[in-house]
Amino acid sequence: MSYILLLAGVLALAAIDPVVIEDWRGAAVGATGVPRGWRSYGRGADVKYPPVIVQHDGHRALRLHTERYSIRLGKGASVDLTRTPVVEWSGTCNVCPATAMCARP
């Protein structure tokens, strides 16, 4: 399965400026492995397809490609949820497994 995640991680309200958690601009296109500032949970360096920074639809993104395993990544963030209680992120599934429920907009 192949994913391109556009993890802008934007926290926003209409009246408040967004707080960007990640936009991948700090990483070079083509860089592989767990991005700086992120942590891998579970599988380590033994993945068949390591994460890679790509350019997608005019934005940088983290491409995750897996076969019979999952990749779990996390990043800490300090945000005042009373001022920015909405978390927004986007992702794209390019190839959906036969057994998955993939909704298309």
Secondary structure as GFF3:
##gff-version 3
##sequence-region A 1 105
A	DSSP	beta_strand	2	13	.	.	.	ID=ss1
A	DSSP	beta_strand	16	20	.	.	.	ID=ss2
A	DSSP	beta_strand	39	41	.	.	.	ID=ss3
A	DSSP	beta_strand	52	56	.	.	.	ID=ss4
A	DSSP	beta_strand	59	65	.	.	.	ID=ss5
A	DSSP	beta_strand	72	74	.	.	.	ID=ss6
A	DSSP	beta_strand	87	95	.	.	.	ID=ss7
###
